Amino acid sequence: MPIILDGTTGITTPGITNTGTFVFQGPVQVPAGSAATASITTAAGANTGIFFPSSSSVAITTAGTQRFVVDSAGNAGLGVTPSAW
């Protein structure tokens, strides 16, 4: 997967410091994560962001608690778990 950098981007150890724009050509894979440790988040806090509770669902977490989920059937749950549907 090529990474096209636009602007000045510094790479540091152990992570990447982005001071420009990343353009990805192809899928970007991230770990599944959890409500407590979101896989897509900001540097401000790992317990708030997006994670993938199963292979065919996506969820949003805030303060380490799952708040919103869309399952493989397209059902959306706000403040409930899929078993409550």
ChimeraX commands (.cxc) that place a marker at each C-alpha (Angstrom):
marker #1 position 0.00,0.00,0.00 radius 0.5
marker #1 position 1.64,3.25,-1.05 radius 0.5
marker #1 position 1.52,6.22,1.29 radius 0.5
marker #1 position 1.51,9.59,-0.42 radius 0.5
marker #1 position 2.67,12.41,1.83 radius 0.5
marker #1 position 1.54,15.97,1.26 radius 0.5
marker #1 position 3.40,18.60,3.22 radius 0.5
marker #1 position 6.06,17.92,5.83 radius 0.5
marker #1 position 5.56,14.72,7.75 radius 0.5
marker #1 position 8.01,13.60,10.38 radius 0.5
marker #1 position 8.34,9.97,11.37 radius 0.5
marker #1 position 9.37,9.35,14.95 radius 0.5
marker #1 position 9.83,6.29,17.07 radius 0.5
marker #1 position 7.58,4.56,18.11 radius 0.5
marker #1 position 4.77,6.38,16.26 radius 0.5
marker #1 position 4.14,8.77,13.42 radius 0.5
marker #1 position 3.95,12.52,13.89 radius 0.5
marker #1 position 1.81,13.93,11.09 radius 0.5
marker #1 position 2.27,17.58,10.26 radius 0.5
marker #1 position 0.82,17.23,6.74 radius 0.5
marker #1 position -1.77,15.02,5.05 radius 0.5
marker #1 position -1.77,11.26,4.52 radius 0.5
marker #1 position -3.48,9.87,1.41 radius 0.5
marker #1 position -3.90,6.08,1.41 radius 0.5
marker #1 position -4.50,4.18,-1.79 radius 0.5
marker #1 position -6.27,1.01,-0.69 radius 0.5
marker #1 position -7.76,-0.18,2.59 radius 0.5
marker #1 position -6.31,0.88,5.93 radius 0.5
marker #1 position -6.35,-1.90,8.51 radius 0.5
marker #1 position -6.49,-1.19,12.24 radius 0.5
marker #1 position -6.85,-3.50,15.25 radius 0.5
marker #1 position -10.41,-4.31,16.35 radius 0.5
marker #1 position -10.06,-2.41,19.62 radius 0.5
marker #1 position -12.64,-2.32,22.39 radius 0.5
marker #1 position -14.83,0.17,24.22 radius 0.5
marker #1 position -11.97,0.80,26.65 radius 0.5
marker #1 position -9.31,1.03,23.93 radius 0.5
marker #1 position -10.73,2.33,20.65 radius 0.5
marker #1 position -8.83,1.47,17.48 radius 0.5
marker #1 position -9.46,4.87,15.85 radius 0.5
marker #1 position -9.02,7.68,18.33 radius 0.5
marker #1 position -7.15,10.89,19.05 radius 0.5
marker #1 position -4.08,11.38,21.17 radius 0.5
marker #1 position -6.35,12.94,23.82 radius 0.5
marker #1 position -7.76,9.62,25.01 radius 0.5
marker #1 position -7.84,6.02,23.81 radius 0.5
marker #1 position -11.20,5.32,25.47 radius 0.5
marker #1 position -13.13,7.57,23.06 radius 0.5
marker #1 position -13.40,6.75,19.36 radius 0.5
marker #1 position -14.36,3.98,16.94 radius 0.5
marker #1 position -13.85,0.24,17.41 radius 0.5
marker #1 position -15.02,-3.03,15.84 radius 0.5
marker #1 position -16.71,-5.36,18.39 radius 0.5
marker #1 position -17.08,-8.18,15.81 radius 0.5
marker #1 position -15.98,-8.83,12.25 radius 0.5
marker #1 position -19.13,-7.27,10.78 radius 0.5
marker #1 position -19.99,-4.45,13.16 radius 0.5
marker #1 position -18.72,-1.01,14.07 radius 0.5
marker #1 position -19.20,0.92,17.31 radius 0.5
marker #1 position -18.54,4.30,18.86 radius 0.5
marker #1 position -17.28,4.60,22.42 radius 0.5
marker #1 position -16.98,7.56,24.80 radius 0.5
marker #1 position -15.34,7.44,28.22 radius 0.5
marker #1 position -14.73,3.70,27.74 radius 0.5
marker #1 position -18.42,2.82,27.28 radius 0.5
marker #1 position -19.97,1.64,24.01 radius 0.5
marker #1 position -22.57,4.26,23.03 radius 0.5
marker #1 position -23.55,3.38,19.45 radius 0.5
marker #1 position -23.24,0.21,17.34 radius 0.5
marker #1 position -24.24,-0.91,13.85 radius 0.5
marker #1 position -24.34,-4.69,13.37 radius 0.5
marker #1 position -23.97,-6.86,10.25 radius 0.5
marker #1 position -27.72,-6.67,9.51 radius 0.5
marker #1 position -27.64,-2.88,9.53 radius 0.5
marker #1 position -29.36,-2.59,12.89 radius 0.5
marker #1 position -28.29,0.50,14.79 radius 0.5
marker #1 position -28.34,0.63,18.56 radius 0.5
marker #1 position -27.95,3.82,20.55 radius 0.5
marker #1 position -27.12,3.11,24.18 radius 0.5
marker #1 position -28.11,-0.59,23.92 radius 0.5
marker #1 position -26.27,-3.81,23.16 radius 0.5
marker #1 position -27.30,-5.93,20.14 radius 0.5
marker #1 position -28.93,-8.53,22.40 radius 0.5
marker #1 position -31.42,-5.83,23.49 radius 0.5
marker #1 position -32.76,-5.41,19.91 radius 0.5
marker link #1:1,2 radius 0.2
marker link #1:2,3 radius 0.2
marker link #1:3,4 radius 0.2
marker link #1:4,5 radius 0.2
marker link #1:5,6 radius 0.2
marker link #1:6,7 radius 0.2
marker link #1:7,8 radius 0.2
marker link #1:8,9 radius 0.2
marker link #1:9,10 radius 0.2
marker link #1:10,11 radius 0.2
marker link #1:11,12 radius 0.2
marker link #1:12,13 radius 0.2
marker link #1:13,14 radius 0.2
marker link #1:14,15 radius 0.2
marker link #1:15,16 radius 0.2
marker link #1:16,17 radius 0.2
marker link #1:17,18 radius 0.2
marker link #1:18,19 radius 0.2
marker link #1:19,20 radius 0.2
marker link #1:20,21 radius 0.2
marker link #1:21,22 radius 0.2
marker link #1:22,23 radius 0.2
marker link #1:23,24 radius 0.2
marker link #1:24,25 radius 0.2
marker link #1:25,26 radius 0.2
marker link #1:26,27 radius 0.2
marker link #1:27,28 radius 0.2
marker link #1:28,29 radius 0.2
marker link #1:29,30 radius 0.2
marker link #1:30,31 radius 0.2
marker link #1:31,32 radius 0.2
marker link #1:32,33 radius 0.2
marker link #1:33,34 radius 0.2
marker link #1:34,35 radius 0.2
marker link #1:35,36 radius 0.2
marker link #1:36,37 radius 0.2
marker link #1:37,38 radius 0.2
marker link #1:38,39 radius 0.2
marker link #1:39,40 radius 0.2
marker link #1:40,41 radius 0.2
marker link #1:41,42 radius 0.2
marker link #1:42,43 radius 0.2
marker link #1:43,44 radius 0.2
marker link #1:44,45 radius 0.2
marker link #1:45,46 radius 0.2
marker link #1:46,47 radius 0.2
marker link #1:47,48 radius 0.2
marker link #1:48,49 radius 0.2
marker link #1:49,50 radius 0.2
marker link #1:50,51 radius 0.2
marker link #1:51,52 radius 0.2
marker link #1:52,53 radius 0.2
marker link #1:53,54 radius 0.2
marker link #1:54,55 radius 0.2
marker link #1:55,56 radius 0.2
marker link #1:56,57 radius 0.2
marker link #1:57,58 radius 0.2
marker link #1:58,59 radius 0.2
marker link #1:59,60 radius 0.2
marker link #1:60,61 radius 0.2
marker link #1:61,62 radius 0.2
marker link #1:62,63 radius 0.2
marker link #1:63,64 radius 0.2
marker link #1:64,65 radius 0.2
marker link #1:65,66 radius 0.2
marker link #1:66,67 radius 0.2
marker link #1:67,68 radius 0.2
marker link #1:68,69 radius 0.2
marker link #1:69,70 radius 0.2
marker link #1:70,71 radius 0.2
marker link #1:71,72 radius 0.2
marker link #1:72,73 radius 0.2
marker link #1:73,74 radius 0.2
marker link #1:74,75 radius 0.2
marker link #1:75,76 radius 0.2
marker link #1:76,77 radius 0.2
marker link #1:77,78 radius 0.2
marker link #1:78,79 radius 0.2
marker link #1:79,80 radius 0.2
marker link #1:80,81 radius 0.2
marker link #1:81,82 radius 0.2
marker link #1:82,83 radius 0.2
marker link #1:83,84 radius 0.2
marker link #1:84,85 radius 0.2
view
